[in-house]
Amino acid sequence: MAKQEQKILMRKVKLYIAISLDGFIARKNGALDWLEGIPNPNKLDYGYQAFYDSIDTVLMGRVTYNEILGFGVDWPYGNCQSVVFSRNKSLKISTPKTQLINEAVTAYVHRLKQQTGKDIWLVGGGNLLTSFLNEGLVDEMIIAIAPVVIGEGLPLFPNVPQETTLELVDTTSYDTGFVSLTYRVN
């Protein structure tokens, strides 16, 4: 009997994020009030629940972790393994199923992608996003463009991202003015 080769499917790292029309993920102070100010009378979730159901791990940097804690709500990723990347080895982790990673991002993410599970959400922030992009660790980007210009803030990809070719695989427009673009990273 001939051996059958099984294709090993690796988990994908997906960026799922909203940006202003002028390319910012937050105000300079980290505030997201500009997102909350966009009328959404039908309470659309813009595909969030379907996306959230497709992942079981979230990745973020220390600044994003602290911003989320500052929202004053229960940890929104309670059903997932949360990973916080930081060089600060004494960072206090106070959320369930959350681990602090001080090792090299690339090696850790390659191991994580080979584990069994659902896909992986790269939550942010911008510096970590650029690092992941430059290291070839992002497989897919789902970017929701909000119909607002905020003028200044934290850019989606700070610190000189390397040139990266993307393939548009889906677009969805909403009556609120949001447009969601899904790209495969080549």
Number of C-alpha atoms within 10 A of each C-alpha: 3 4 5 6 6 6 6 7 10 15 18 19 24 25 23 20 19 21 24 24 17 17 20 23 27 23 17 12 9 15 14 14 10 17 16 8 9 14 10 13 8 8 8 11 9 16 11 12 9 10 14 18 12 14 20 17 23 21 24 22 22 20 18 19 21 12 14 15 15 9 10 8 8 10 13 10 16 13 14 19 16 21 19 22 21 19 14 11 10 8 11 8 14 10 15 13 14 18 15 20 16 13 11 10 16 14 9 12 17 13 9 18 18 13 12 10 15 17 21 26 26 24 19 24 25 22 20 24 22 20 20 21 19 15 13 14 20 23 18 22 22 20 18 22 21 21 17 17 13 16 11 14 17 19 19 21 19 15 11 10 15 13 8 10 10 14 12 14 12 11 13 12 13 11 10 16 14 20 18 21 17 20 20 16 17 11
